[in-house]
Amino acid sequence: MHRFLAIIETSISIAFQELRANKLRSFLSLLGVSIGIFCIVSIFTVLDSLEHNIRTSMESLGDDVLYIGKWPWMDEGGEYKWWDFLSRPSMSVSELNAIQRKSQTMQYATLINSSNGITAKHNQFEVSGVSGYGVTTNFEKMQNFEIKDGRYFNQAEIDGGKLDAVIGSEVYDELFPSSEDFSNKTISFSGRKFLVIGVLKKAGDNMAGFNFDRAVIFPFNAAASIMDVTSRDANNMLMVKAKDKIPTDELSSEVEGILRAERRIEPGEKNTFSINRLSQVTERLNTVFVMIDLVGGIIAFFSLLVGGFGIANIMFVSVKERTKIIGLKKAIGAKSSAILTEFLIEAIMLCILGGLMGIFVVLLLSFVLTHAMDFPVTLSIKNFLIGISISTFVGLLSGYIPARTAARLNPVDAIRSN
């Protein structure tokens, strides 16, 4: 055992000596392995991060909320027939009232009118590309935004359609620079002035499609006073949340029956609305993740293949350069197994170093994504261990033939070689 450990220690030392002696050659040989390990670890890391972020978003929003509108989030078993969906009637206040009256499984329900591309102004400042959300009661109970400053609407403001607004963090930063106090200040959009009563905390996009950072929230009845929220073209959506311990499927079936009755849809006729859930998105994303994993695996395989050939090449060169030394070692009693082990460990060390280079690049990119691009990256020891294990396996494969060639050298011929 002691002798084997001595061989390992000597092999590691020789491997580092070879790296120092041939820096450029070693770097180019390790590059293929580094790229391959980078591909594998980065794909696993990104997929883990996406899964974690999705689960976090689902936990905050809950998969017990139905999003009901004219547009399905996914195709409904075949081609996405947008021309049929376009002709559907929009969701209405009467349908919201019907659900609130008749549903036995609902905890909350709300109606939202969405407007995109709003330009909001305050004095000489303006911000474009803002999303406007005209909402009824209970909207704040079904979304994961928080008030940073000020307050949210009270019931009287919602019911009365008062021209008050709660704005997102990006809207506030652009309309009220230098942290200007928004108290008793107004902003203008859609031809009306709204009193700002609150500012939201920065939250980012969520899975339901809301971007509250660049948004203005105001009462639904206020939206009705400045635009036609009852037309077929109105972008209205119902949100319905299930009571505790009520299965979402049960809520969905009940709400579907209420809406079909409200719209007087005959038995056998298709719905003129779509009931969407966050789980639909995650199921589709899982399919996409599998494809990304497959494509990334193919890229990583070819990168590792090229890297393996590079390591094998550098090991053959190393055997050639040290042929006389191998002959001398065998002449004084070194066994073929010791020579084989020495070169195998050297190849493995080279691959592990290449793998560590790839992992280091992943760490750098994860830092950039987390802090510069606001995409939280989930780092996992498991993924790093997978990368190191694959590096070791590539080292064994690429180093075996050169190591066996060195182990089989005849000591006399090796000493006489040029």
MOURWO-V966574 format. One record per backbone hydrogen bond with DSSP energy under -0.5 kcal/mol. CO is the residue of the C=O (numbers start at 0). NH is the residue of the N-H. If there is no record, write none. Layout:
co=[CO/CO]
nh=[NH/NH]
//
This chain:
co=[0/1/2/3/4/5/6/7/8/9/10/11/12/13/14/15/16/17/19/21/22/23/24/25/26/27/28/29/30/31/32/33/34/35/36/37/38/39/40/41/42/43/44/45/46/47/48/49/50/51/52/53/54/55/56/57/61/63/65/65/66/67/68/69/74/78/79/80/80/81/82/84/91/92/93/94/95/96/97/98/104/107/109/110/111/111/112/114/117/117/119/120/121/124/126/129/130/131/131/132/132/133/134/135/137/138/145/145/148/153/154/155/156/156/157/157/161/161/162/164/164/165/166/167/168/169/170/171/175/175/176/181/184/186/187/188/191/193/194/194/196/197/198/198/203/205/209/209/210/211/212/212/213/214/215/216/217/218/218/219/220/221/221/222/222/226/230/233/234/236/237/238/239/240/240/242/244/246/247/248/249/250/251/252/253/254/255/256/257/258/259/260/263/265/273/273/275/276/276/277/277/278/279/280/281/282/283/284/285/286/287/288/289/290/291/292/293/294/295/296/297/298/299/300/301/302/303/304/305/306/307/308/309/310/311/312/313/314/315/316/317/319/321/322/323/324/325/326/327/328/329/334/335/336/337/338/339/340/341/342/343/344/345/346/347/348/349/350/351/352/353/354/355/356/357/358/359/360/361/362/363/364/365/366/367/367/368/376/379/380/381/382/383/384/385/386/387/388/389/390/391/392/393/394/395/396/398/399/400/401/402/403/405/409/410/411/412/413]
nh=[4/5/6/7/8/9/10/11/12/13/14/15/16/17/18/19/20/21/22/25/26/27/28/29/30/31/32/33/34/35/36/37/38/39/40/41/42/43/44/45/46/47/48/49/50/51/52/53/54/55/56/57/58/59/60/61/64/241/67/239/275/237/273/71/76/80/81/83/84/85/86/87/95/96/97/98/99/100/101/102/242/240/238/135/113/236/133/131/119/129/126/187/124/121/119/117/215/114/133/134/217/112/219/138/140/141/147/200/198/157/158/159/160/161/160/220/163/218/194/196/197/216/199/171/172/173/174/175/178/179/179/184/195/193/120/191/188/186/164/196/150/166/147/148/211/208/205/211/213/214/169/170/130/167/132/165/134/221/222/223/224/224/225/225/226/228/233/235/113/111/67/109/65/106/107/245/246/250/251/252/253/254/255/256/257/258/259/260/261/262/264/263/265/268/68/275/66/279/280/280/281/282/283/284/285/286/287/288/289/290/291/292/293/294/295/296/297/298/299/300/301/302/303/304/305/306/307/308/309/310/311/312/313/314/315/316/317/318/319/320/321/322/325/326/327/328/329/330/331/333/332/338/339/340/341/342/343/344/345/346/347/348/349/350/351/352/353/354/355/356/357/358/359/360/361/362/363/364/365/366/367/368/369/370/371/372/374/378/383/384/385/386/387/388/389/390/391/392/393/394/395/396/397/398/399/400/402/403/404/405/406/407/408/413/414/415/416/416]
//
